[in-house]
């Protein structure tokens, strides 16, 4: 979470505007597809955890999401992508990952630090 915030703050310095420009499926990296699918599963995971009174489902989910993002961050250039459209998309994707991480940890009663 703090790594993503740091990256987003670096973007503020570079003033690359994040918008909702659409990326085509064939333009997405396989790691991006994995992250999008994982983000999409958050609602179902949270509902399953609530229905089964099993917070471990959320803990496992957020751990897996963090691992996926770390792999993505290591392998895919975000701020140094080939064009501004791709940078904007990757920043928005990262921002959404951060929001889900913060929300999931909040459900578990864990506050996330804004910086290390």
N, CA, C and O atoms as CSV, one atom per row, in Angstrom:
chain,resi,resn,atom,element,x,y,z
A,1,UNK,N,N,0.823,-1.190,0.000
A,1,UNK,CA,C,0.000,0.000,0.000
A,1,UNK,C,C,0.866,1.251,0.000
A,1,UNK,O,O,0.648,2.164,-0.796
A,2,UNK,N,N,1.831,1.290,0.881
A,2,UNK,CA,C,2.686,2.483,0.948
A,2,UNK,C,C,3.545,2.622,-0.307
A,2,UNK,O,O,3.844,3.740,-0.728
A,3,UNK,N,N,3.940,1.515,-0.902
A,3,UNK,CA,C,4.702,1.577,-2.159
A,3,UNK,C,C,3.862,2.224,-3.253
A,3,UNK,O,O,4.365,3.045,-4.020
A,4,UNK,N,N,2.607,1.865,-3.325
A,4,UNK,CA,C,1.724,2.439,-4.341
A,4,UNK,C,C,1.525,3.926,-4.084
A,4,UNK,O,O,1.580,4.726,-5.017
A,5,UNK,N,N,1.294,4.307,-2.832
A,5,UNK,CA,C,1.128,5.729,-2.521
A,5,UNK,C,C,2.366,6.520,-2.883
A,5,UNK,O,O,2.271,7.628,-3.411
A,6,UNK,N,N,3.522,5.957,-2.602
A,6,UNK,CA,C,4.775,6.620,-2.949
A,6,UNK,C,C,4.861,6.843,-4.454
A,6,UNK,O,O,5.250,7.921,-4.904
A,7,UNK,N,N,4.501,5.831,-5.228
A,7,UNK,CA,C,4.541,5.944,-6.684
A,7,UNK,C,C,3.536,6.994,-7.163
A,7,UNK,O,O,3.848,7.795,-8.045
A,8,UNK,N,N,2.351,6.994,-6.595
A,8,UNK,CA,C,1.347,7.980,-6.981
A,8,UNK,C,C,1.802,9.388,-6.627
A,8,UNK,O,O,1.535,10.334,-7.368
A,9,UNK,N,N,2.491,9.531,-5.493
A,9,UNK,CA,C,3.023,10.839,-5.118
A,9,UNK,C,C,4.129,11.291,-6.068
A,9,UNK,O,O,4.254,12.483,-6.350
A,10,UNK,N,N,4.925,10.356,-6.557
A,10,UNK,CA,C,5.938,10.704,-7.560
A,10,UNK,C,C,5.264,11.202,-8.819
A,10,UNK,O,O,5.766,12.110,-9.483
A,11,UNK,N,N,4.145,10.622,-9.145
A,11,UNK,CA,C,3.404,11.061,-10.318
A,11,UNK,C,C,2.929,12.490,-10.168
A,11,UNK,O,O,2.896,13.235,-11.147
A,12,UNK,N,N,2.562,12.883,-8.969
A,12,UNK,CA,C,2.126,14.262,-8.740
A,12,UNK,C,C,3.247,15.219,-9.143
A,12,UNK,O,O,2.995,16.275,-9.724
A,13,UNK,N,N,4.473,14.841,-8.832
A,13,UNK,CA,C,5.610,15.670,-9.216
A,13,UNK,C,C,5.763,15.743,-10.733
A,13,UNK,O,O,6.153,16.779,-11.272
A,14,UNK,N,N,5.455,14.643,-11.418
A,14,UNK,CA,C,5.584,14.608,-12.878
A,14,UNK,C,C,4.308,15.081,-13.578
A,14,UNK,O,O,4.287,15.251,-14.797
A,15,UNK,N,N,3.278,15.287,-12.817
A,15,UNK,CA,C,1.970,15.757,-13.284
A,15,UNK,C,C,1.447,14.995,-14.506
A,15,UNK,O,O,1.007,15.599,-15.485
A,16,UNK,N,N,1.500,13.677,-14.436
A,16,UNK,CA,C,0.862,12.854,-15.466
A,16,UNK,C,C,-0.569,12.655,-15.017
A,16,UNK,O,O,-0.822,11.998,-14.007
A,17,UNK,N,N,-1.496,13.211,-15.750
A,17,UNK,CA,C,-2.896,13.169,-15.356
A,17,UNK,C,C,-3.451,11.752,-15.476
A,17,UNK,O,O,-3.287,11.092,-16.502
A,18,UNK,N,N,-4.100,11.305,-14.423
A,18,UNK,CA,C,-4.745,9.995,-14.438
A,18,UNK,C,C,-6.191,10.211,-14.846
A,18,UNK,O,O,-6.929,10.943,-14.187
A,19,UNK,N,N,-6.592,9.570,-15.937
A,19,UNK,CA,C,-7.976,9.686,-16.377
A,19,UNK,C,C,-8.547,8.300,-16.638
A,19,UNK,O,O,-7.933,7.289,-16.295
A,20,UNK,N,N,-9.699,8.263,-17.233
A,20,UNK,CA,C,-10.373,6.987,-17.468
A,20,UNK,C,C,-10.286,6.542,-18.920
A,20,UNK,O,O,-11.190,5.874,-19.422
A,21,UNK,N,N,-9.206,6.910,-19.593
A,21,UNK,CA,C,-9.017,6.497,-20.983
A,21,UNK,C,C,-9.016,4.971,-21.060
A,21,UNK,O,O,-8.443,4.303,-20.200
A,22,UNK,N,N,-9.642,4.439,-22.064
A,22,UNK,CA,C,-9.833,2.992,-22.161
A,22,UNK,C,C,-8.639,2.323,-22.831
A,22,UNK,O,O,-8.155,2.764,-23.874
A,23,UNK,N,N,-8.180,1.241,-22.198
A,23,UNK,CA,C,-7.142,0.405,-22.791
A,23,UNK,C,C,-7.854,-0.793,-23.411
A,23,UNK,O,O,-8.811,-1.318,-22.842
A,24,UNK,N,N,-7.395,-1.209,-24.547
A,24,UNK,CA,C,-7.964,-2.391,-25.205
A,24,UNK,C,C,-7.379,-3.651,-24.572
A,24,UNK,O,O,-6.252,-3.658,-24.079
A,25,UNK,N,N,-8.173,-4.709,-24.602
A,25,UNK,CA,C,-7.764,-5.981,-24.015
A,25,UNK,C,C,-6.402,-6.426,-24.528
A,25,UNK,O,O,-5.571,-6.893,-23.750
A,26,UNK,N,N,-6.163,-6.287,-25.833
A,26,UNK,CA,C,-4.895,-6.744,-26.401
A,26,UNK,C,C,-3.717,-5.836,-26.037
A,26,UNK,O,O,-2.568,-6.178,-26.315
A,27,UNK,N,N,-3.988,-4.695,-25.424
A,27,UNK,CA,C,-2.926,-3.806,-24.972
A,27,UNK,C,C,-2.481,-4.108,-23.542
A,27,UNK,O,O,-1.478,-3.570,-23.074
A,28,UNK,N,N,-3.222,-4.960,-22.856
A,28,UNK,CA,C,-2.945,-5.235,-21.454
A,28,UNK,C,C,-1.880,-6.313,-21.297
A,28,UNK,O,O,-1.844,-7.293,-22.040
A,29,UNK,N,N,-1.023,-6.104,-20.319
A,29,UNK,CA,C,-0.036,-7.104,-19.935
A,29,UNK,C,C,-0.762,-8.219,-19.169
A,29,UNK,O,O,-1.791,-7.971,-18.541
A,30,UNK,N,N,-0.233,-9.426,-19.220
A,30,UNK,CA,C,-0.880,-10.542,-18.510
A,30,UNK,C,C,-0.971,-10.274,-17.008
A,30,UNK,O,O,-1.932,-10.693,-16.363
A,31,UNK,N,N,0.017,-9.582,-16.451
A,31,UNK,CA,C,-0.012,-9.243,-15.018
A,31,UNK,C,C,-1.157,-8.272,-14.722
A,31,UNK,O,O,-1.770,-8.333,-13.656
A,32,UNK,N,N,-1.441,-7.375,-15.673
A,32,UNK,CA,C,-2.546,-6.441,-15.485
A,32,UNK,C,C,-3.879,-7.186,-15.476
A,32,UNK,O,O,-4.769,-6.883,-14.681
A,33,UNK,N,N,-3.999,-8.148,-16.357
A,33,UNK,CA,C,-5.228,-8.951,-16.379
A,33,UNK,C,C,-5.414,-9.698,-15.064
A,33,UNK,O,O,-6.527,-9.773,-14.544
A,34,UNK,N,N,-4.331,-10.250,-14.525
A,34,UNK,CA,C,-4.409,-10.947,-13.236
A,34,UNK,C,C,-4.885,-10.003,-12.140
A,34,UNK,O,O,-5.748,-10.357,-11.337
A,35,UNK,N,N,-4.315,-8.794,-12.112
A,35,UNK,CA,C,-4.703,-7.820,-11.087
A,35,UNK,C,C,-6.163,-7.413,-11.231
A,35,UNK,O,O,-6.883,-7.322,-10.238
A,36,UNK,N,N,-6.599,-7.171,-12.453
A,36,UNK,CA,C,-7.994,-6.779,-12.678
A,36,UNK,C,C,-8.939,-7.884,-12.205
A,36,UNK,O,O,-9.936,-7.606,-11.539
A,37,UNK,N,N,-8.633,-9.113,-12.541
A,37,UNK,CA,C,-9.464,-10.239,-12.102
A,37,UNK,C,C,-9.483,-10.342,-10.581
A,37,UNK,O,O,-10.528,-10.601,-9.984
A,38,UNK,N,N,-8.329,-10.139,-9.960
A,38,UNK,CA,C,-8.253,-10.232,-8.495
A,38,UNK,C,C,-9.040,-9.106,-7.834
A,38,UNK,O,O,-9.750,-9.344,-6.857
A,39,UNK,N,N,-8.927,-7.895,-8.347
A,39,UNK,CA,C,-9.706,-6.766,-7.818
A,39,UNK,C,C,-11.203,-7.077,-7.925
A,39,UNK,O,O,-11.969,-6.831,-6.993
A,40,UNK,N,N,-11.598,-7.612,-9.058
A,40,UNK,CA,C,-13.002,-7.938,-9.302
A,40,UNK,C,C,-13.533,-8.945,-8.278
A,40,UNK,O,O,-14.717,-8.913,-7.942
A,41,UNK,N,N,-12.684,-9.826,-7.786
A,41,UNK,CA,C,-13.096,-10.861,-6.838
A,41,UNK,C,C,-13.262,-10.360,-5.406
A,41,UNK,O,O,-13.755,-11.096,-4.550
A,42,UNK,N,N,-12.861,-9.126,-5.134
A,42,UNK,CA,C,-12.906,-8.633,-3.756
A,42,UNK,C,C,-14.318,-8.672,-3.174
A,42,UNK,O,O,-14.514,-9.136,-2.051
A,43,UNK,N,N,-15.278,-8.197,-3.918
A,43,UNK,CA,C,-16.654,-8.160,-3.412
A,43,UNK,C,C,-17.133,-9.562,-3.027
A,43,UNK,O,O,-17.699,-9.755,-1.952
A,44,UNK,N,N,-16.903,-10.533,-3.907
A,44,UNK,CA,C,-17.322,-11.912,-3.601
A,44,UNK,C,C,-16.598,-12.464,-2.386
A,44,UNK,O,O,-17.198,-13.153,-1.561
A,45,UNK,N,N,-15.319,-12.166,-2.275
A,45,UNK,CA,C,-14.543,-12.643,-1.129
A,45,UNK,C,C,-15.065,-12.035,0.168
A,45,UNK,O,O,-15.210,-12.729,1.174
A,46,UNK,N,N,-15.345,-10.734,0.137
A,46,UNK,CA,C,-15.863,-10.062,1.340
A,46,UNK,C,C,-17.223,-10.633,1.728
A,46,UNK,O,O,-17.490,-10.850,2.910
A,47,UNK,N,N,-18.079,-10.875,0.745
A,47,UNK,CA,C,-19.397,-11.465,1.041
A,47,UNK,C,C,-19.257,-12.875,1.601
A,47,UNK,O,O,-19.936,-13.230,2.564
A,48,UNK,N,N,-18.385,-13.677,1.006
A,48,UNK,CA,C,-18.153,-15.032,1.515
A,48,UNK,C,C,-17.633,-14.997,2.952
A,48,UNK,O,O,-18.062,-15.783,3.796
A,49,UNK,N,N,-16.711,-14.081,3.218
A,49,UNK,CA,C,-16.141,-13.956,4.563
A,49,UNK,C,C,-17.224,-13.575,5.571
A,49,UNK,O,O,-17.275,-14.116,6.675
A,50,UNK,N,N,-18.081,-12.647,5.180
A,50,UNK,CA,C,-19.162,-12.221,6.080
A,50,UNK,C,C,-20.180,-13.341,6.294
A,50,UNK,O,O,-20.584,-13.612,7.425
A,51,UNK,N,N,-20.584,-13.979,5.223
A,51,UNK,CA,C,-21.585,-15.046,5.322
A,51,UNK,C,C,-21.099,-16.241,6.129
A,51,UNK,O,O,-21.885,-16.901,6.809
A,52,UNK,N,N,-19.813,-16.512,6.052
A,52,UNK,CA,C,-19.242,-17.661,6.755
A,52,UNK,C,C,-18.534,-17.288,8.055
A,52,UNK,O,O,-17.925,-18.134,8.709
A,53,UNK,N,N,-18.625,-15.998,8.421
A,53,UNK,CA,C,-17.940,-15.502,9.623
A,53,UNK,C,C,-16.480,-15.946,9.632
A,53,UNK,O,O,-15.979,-16.467,10.629
A,54,UNK,N,N,-15.811,-15.730,8.501
A,54,UNK,CA,C,-14.448,-16.209,8.317
A,54,UNK,C,C,-13.547,-15.085,7.781
A,54,UNK,O,O,-13.342,-14.988,6.571
A,55,UNK,N,N,-13.010,-14.240,8.666
A,55,UNK,CA,C,-12.157,-13.139,8.219
A,55,UNK,C,C,-10.854,-13.609,7.566
A,55,UNK,O,O,-10.183,-12.830,6.889
A,56,UNK,N,N,-10.499,-14.867,7.764
A,56,UNK,CA,C,-9.282,-15.390,7.132
A,56,UNK,C,C,-9.386,-15.333,5.609
A,56,UNK,O,O,-8.370,-15.226,4.922
A,57,UNK,N,N,-10.597,-15.403,5.084
A,57,UNK,CA,C,-10.773,-15.294,3.627
A,57,UNK,C,C,-10.294,-13.938,3.122
A,57,UNK,O,O,-9.664,-13.847,2.068
A,58,UNK,N,N,-10.591,-12.898,3.870
A,58,UNK,CA,C,-10.140,-11.557,3.483
A,58,UNK,C,C,-8.633,-11.440,3.672
A,58,UNK,O,O,-7.947,-10.864,2.828
A,59,UNK,N,N,-8.123,-11.971,4.750
A,59,UNK,CA,C,-6.675,-11.930,4.991
A,59,UNK,C,C,-5.918,-12.634,3.867
A,59,UNK,O,O,-4.923,-12.114,3.363
A,60,UNK,N,N,-6.386,-13.804,3.483
A,60,UNK,CA,C,-5.740,-14.534,2.387
A,60,UNK,C,C,-5.860,-13.779,1.066
A,60,UNK,O,O,-4.921,-13.740,0.272
A,61,UNK,N,N,-7.026,-13.183,0.845
A,61,UNK,CA,C,-7.247,-12.426,-0.382
A,61,UNK,C,C,-6.286,-11.245,-0.488
A,61,UNK,O,O,-5.637,-11.056,-1.517
A,62,UNK,N,N,-6.199,-10.455,0.577
A,62,UNK,CA,C,-5.362,-9.253,0.515
A,62,UNK,C,C,-3.877,-9.625,0.427
A,62,UNK,O,O,-3.096,-8.914,-0.204
A,63,UNK,N,N,-3.493,-10.725,1.053
A,63,UNK,CA,C,-2.114,-11.214,0.933
A,63,UNK,C,C,-1.818,-11.580,-0.519
A,63,UNK,O,O,-0.763,-11.230,-1.048
A,64,UNK,N,N,-2.742,-12.279,-1.156
A,64,UNK,CA,C,-2.561,-12.665,-2.552
A,64,UNK,C,C,-2.531,-11.437,-3.473
A,64,UNK,O,O,-1.720,-11.373,-4.397
A,65,UNK,N,N,-3.405,-10.477,-3.223
A,65,UNK,CA,C,-3.421,-9.246,-4.016
A,65,UNK,C,C,-2.096,-8.502,-3.886
A,65,UNK,O,O,-1.556,-8.017,-4.880
A,66,UNK,N,N,-1.575,-8.410,-2.676
A,66,UNK,CA,C,-0.293,-7.734,-2.459
A,66,UNK,C,C,0.842,-8.460,-3.184
A,66,UNK,O,O,1.724,-7.822,-3.759
A,67,UNK,N,N,0.818,-9.793,-3.154
A,67,UNK,CA,C,1.832,-10.569,-3.880
A,67,UNK,C,C,1.727,-10.327,-5.381
A,67,UNK,O,O,2.742,-10.140,-6.052
A,68,UNK,N,N,0.512,-10.329,-5.910
A,68,UNK,CA,C,0.314,-10.075,-7.335
A,68,UNK,C,C,0.817,-8.692,-7.726
A,68,UNK,O,O,1.486,-8.529,-8.747
A,69,UNK,N,N,0.488,-7.690,-6.900
A,69,UNK,CA,C,0.941,-6.344,-7.233
A,69,UNK,C,C,2.453,-6.247,-7.155
A,69,UNK,O,O,3.071,-5.611,-8.008
A,70,UNK,N,N,3.057,-6.857,-6.161
A,70,UNK,CA,C,4.512,-6.814,-6.045
A,70,UNK,C,C,5.172,-7.413,-7.284
A,70,UNK,O,O,6.148,-6.864,-7.795
A,71,UNK,N,N,4.652,-8.518,-7.760
A,71,UNK,CA,C,5.172,-9.146,-8.977
A,71,UNK,C,C,4.988,-8.208,-10.171
A,71,UNK,O,O,5.898,-8.043,-10.984
A,72,UNK,N,N,3.820,-7.603,-10.269
A,72,UNK,CA,C,3.526,-6.643,-11.340
A,72,UNK,C,C,4.507,-5.470,-11.281
A,72,UNK,O,O,5.088,-5.083,-12.295
A,73,UNK,N,N,4.679,-4.918,-10.100
A,73,UNK,CA,C,5.558,-3.760,-9.897
A,73,UNK,C,C,6.998,-4.086,-10.301
A,73,UNK,O,O,7.693,-3.243,-10.869
A,74,UNK,N,N,7.437,-5.297,-10.009
A,74,UNK,CA,C,8.809,-5.704,-10.326
A,74,UNK,C,C,9.012,-5.952,-11.821
A,74,UNK,O,O,10.100,-5.710,-12.344
A,75,UNK,N,N,7.988,-6.427,-12.506
A,75,UNK,CA,C,8.139,-6.876,-13.886
A,75,UNK,C,C,7.620,-5.916,-14.957
A,75,UNK,O,O,8.028,-6.005,-16.115
A,76,UNK,N,N,6.736,-5.009,-14.586
A,76,UNK,CA,C,6.100,-4.138,-15.577
A,76,UNK,C,C,6.426,-2.679,-15.249
A,76,UNK,O,O,6.150,-2.216,-14.142
A,77,UNK,N,N,7.009,-1.958,-16.203
A,77,UNK,CA,C,7.293,-0.534,-15.928
A,77,UNK,C,C,5.987,0.253,-15.817
A,77,UNK,O,O,5.123,0.165,-16.689
A,78,UNK,N,N,5.858,1.007,-14.757
A,78,UNK,CA,C,4.628,1.773,-14.552
A,78,UNK,C,C,4.849,3.223,-14.945
A,78,UNK,O,O,4.216,3.715,-15.880
A,79,UNK,N,N,5.735,3.911,-14.247
A,79,UNK,CA,C,5.998,5.317,-14.554
A,79,UNK,C,C,6.897,5.494,-15.778
A,79,UNK,O,O,7.004,6.593,-16.323
A,80,UNK,N,N,7.534,4.419,-16.202
A,80,UNK,CA,C,8.425,4.497,-17.365
A,80,UNK,C,C,7.883,3.673,-18.529
A,80,UNK,O,O,8.648,3.149,-19.339
A,81,UNK,N,N,6.576,3.564,-18.605
A,81,UNK,CA,C,5.946,2.829,-19.709
A,81,UNK,C,C,6.168,3.575,-21.016
A,81,UNK,O,O,6.619,4.720,-21.029
A,82,UNK,N,N,5.842,2.904,-22.113
A,82,UNK,CA,C,6.162,3.415,-23.445
A,82,UNK,C,C,5.386,4.658,-23.871
A,82,UNK,O,O,5.851,5.406,-24.731
A,83,UNK,N,N,4.208,4.892,-23.281
A,83,UNK,CA,C,3.443,6.093,-23.651
A,83,UNK,C,C,2.578,6.545,-22.477
A,83,UNK,O,O,2.374,5.808,-21.513
A,84,UNK,N,N,2.078,7.773,-22.584
A,84,UNK,CA,C,1.317,8.358,-21.473
A,84,UNK,C,C,-0.002,7.644,-21.214
A,84,UNK,O,O,-0.454,7.570,-20.072
A,85,UNK,N,N,-0.617,7.123,-22.258
A,85,UNK,CA,C,-1.871,6.384,-22.081
A,85,UNK,C,C,-1.629,5.165,-21.191
A,85,UNK,O,O,-2.415,4.885,-20.285
A,86,UNK,N,N,-0.554,4.454,-21.450
A,86,UNK,CA,C,-0.224,3.266,-20.662
A,86,UNK,C,C,0.151,3.652,-19.242
A,86,UNK,O,O,-0.238,2.971,-18.294
A,87,UNK,N,N,0.899,4.730,-19.080
A,87,UNK,CA,C,1.259,5.200,-17.737
A,87,UNK,C,C,-0.003,5.539,-16.960
A,87,UNK,O,O,-0.153,5.135,-15.806
A,88,UNK,N,N,-0.909,6.277,-17.586
A,88,UNK,CA,C,-2.159,6.653,-16.907
A,88,UNK,C,C,-2.958,5.423,-16.495
A,88,UNK,O,O,-3.479,5.360,-15.382
A,89,UNK,N,N,-3.056,4.446,-17.393
A,89,UNK,CA,C,-3.792,3.234,-17.066
A,89,UNK,C,C,-3.146,2.504,-15.896
A,89,UNK,O,O,-3.835,2.085,-14.966
A,90,UNK,N,N,-1.825,2.352,-15.939
A,90,UNK,CA,C,-1.119,1.618,-14.890
A,90,UNK,C,C,-1.195,2.339,-13.552
A,90,UNK,O,O,-1.252,1.694,-12.505
A,91,UNK,N,N,-1.196,3.657,-13.572
A,91,UNK,CA,C,-1.358,4.405,-12.326
A,91,UNK,C,C,-2.765,4.215,-11.765
A,91,UNK,O,O,-2.940,4.044,-10.558
A,92,UNK,N,N,-3.750,4.246,-12.633
A,92,UNK,CA,C,-5.130,4.052,-12.180
A,92,UNK,C,C,-5.330,2.636,-11.637
A,92,UNK,O,O,-6.002,2.444,-10.624
A,93,UNK,N,N,-4.746,1.650,-12.312
A,93,UNK,CA,C,-4.812,0.272,-11.828
A,93,UNK,C,C,-4.152,0.160,-10.451
A,93,UNK,O,O,-4.695,-0.471,-9.543
A,94,UNK,N,N,-2.990,0.772,-10.308
A,94,UNK,CA,C,-2.274,0.751,-9.025
A,94,UNK,C,C,-3.086,1.436,-7.939
A,94,UNK,O,O,-3.144,0.961,-6.805
A,95,UNK,N,N,-3.707,2.546,-8.286
A,95,UNK,CA,C,-4.547,3.267,-7.330
A,95,UNK,C,C,-5.706,2.385,-6.860
A,95,UNK,O,O,-6.052,2.394,-5.679
A,96,UNK,N,N,-6.299,1.635,-7.770
A,96,UNK,CA,C,-7.395,0.734,-7.404
A,96,UNK,C,C,-6.911,-0.417,-6.529
A,96,UNK,O,O,-7.611,-0.829,-5.604
A,97,UNK,N,N,-5.727,-0.933,-6.811
A,97,UNK,CA,C,-5.153,-1.975,-5.951
A,97,UNK,C,C,-4.969,-1.420,-4.540
A,97,UNK,O,O,-5.307,-2.087,-3.562
A,98,UNK,N,N,-4.438,-0.211,-4.431
A,98,UNK,CA,C,-4.225,0.410,-3.118
A,98,UNK,C,C,-5.549,0.564,-2.370
A,98,UNK,O,O,-5.621,0.295,-1.171
A,99,UNK,N,N,-6.580,0.990,-3.067
A,99,UNK,CA,C,-7.897,1.170,-2.436
A,99,UNK,C,C,-8.436,-0.156,-1.903
A,99,UNK,O,O,-8.982,-0.210,-0.801
A,100,UNK,N,N,-8.285,-1.214,-2.678
A,100,UNK,CA,C,-8.775,-2.526,-2.235
A,100,UNK,C,C,-7.958,-3.026,-1.047
A,100,UNK,O,O,-8.517,-3.573,-0.097
A,101,UNK,N,N,-6.649,-2.842,-1.095
A,101,UNK,CA,C,-5.805,-3.251,0.035
A,101,UNK,C,C,-6.227,-2.509,1.301
A,101,UNK,O,O,-6.397,-3.118,2.358
A,102,UNK,N,N,-6.395,-1.200,1.189
A,102,UNK,CA,C,-6.784,-0.398,2.354
A,102,UNK,C,C,-8.161,-0.824,2.875
A,102,UNK,O,O,-8.359,-0.934,4.084
A,103,UNK,N,N,-9.090,-1.059,1.983
A,103,UNK,CA,C,-10.435,-1.475,2.371
A,103,UNK,C,C,-10.426,-2.846,3.040
A,103,UNK,O,O,-11.049,-3.044,4.083
A,104,UNK,N,N,-9.715,-3.784,2.430
A,104,UNK,CA,C,-9.658,-5.144,2.983
A,104,UNK,C,C,-9.015,-5.139,4.363
A,104,UNK,O,O,-9.517,-5.781,5.286
A,105,UNK,N,N,-7.915,-4.425,4.506
A,105,UNK,CA,C,-7.265,-4.366,5.818
A,105,UNK,C,C,-8.135,-3.625,6.827
A,105,UNK,O,O,-8.144,-3.962,8.010
A,106,UNK,N,N,-8.869,-2.610,6.355
A,106,UNK,CA,C,-9.795,-1.901,7.236
A,106,UNK,C,C,-10.883,-2.822,7.773
A,106,UNK,O,O,-11.248,-2.736,8.946
A,107,UNK,N,N,-11.400,-3.698,6.926
A,107,UNK,CA,C,-12.398,-4.675,7.367
A,107,UNK,C,C,-11.823,-5.548,8.486
A,107,UNK,O,O,-12.527,-5.931,9.420
A,108,UNK,N,N,-10.536,-5.850,8.369
A,108,UNK,CA,C,-9.880,-6.683,9.385
A,108,UNK,C,C,-9.453,-5.869,10.621
A,108,UNK,O,O,-8.904,-6.417,11.576
A,109,UNK,N,N,-9.714,-4.562,10.585
A,109,UNK,CA,C,-9.358,-3.709,11.722
A,109,UNK,C,C,-7.899,-3.294,11.725
A,109,UNK,O,O,-7.358,-2.930,12.770
A,110,UNK,N,N,-7.259,-3.343,10.571
A,110,UNK,CA,C,-5.852,-2.987,10.448
A,110,UNK,C,C,-5.737,-1.661,9.727
A,110,UNK,O,O,-6.195,-1.521,8.593
A,111,UNK,N,N,-5.118,-0.677,10.392
A,111,UNK,CA,C,-4.855,0.600,9.760
A,111,UNK,C,C,-3.614,0.481,8.895
A,111,UNK,O,O,-2.641,-0.170,9.275
A,112,UNK,N,N,-3.651,1.117,7.724
A,112,UNK,CA,C,-2.479,1.081,6.842
A,112,UNK,C,C,-1.699,2.389,6.999
A,112,UNK,O,O,-2.291,3.466,7.073
A,113,UNK,N,N,-0.367,2.287,7.050
A,113,UNK,CA,C,0.425,3.521,7.145
A,113,UNK,C,C,0.436,4.251,5.815
A,113,UNK,O,O,0.471,3.618,4.760
A,114,UNK,N,N,0.406,5.553,5.854
A,114,UNK,CA,C,0.445,6.351,4.633
A,114,UNK,C,C,1.857,6.459,4.077
A,114,UNK,O,O,2.041,6.690,2.882
A,115,UNK,N,N,2.852,6.292,4.941
A,115,UNK,CA,C,4.254,6.285,4.497
A,115,UNK,C,C,5.094,5.486,5.469
A,115,UNK,O,O,4.741,5.308,6.634
A,116,UNK,N,N,6.212,5.013,4.958
A,116,UNK,CA,C,7.121,4.224,5.796
A,116,UNK,C,C,8.191,5.109,6.383
A,116,UNK,O,O,9.054,4.629,7.119
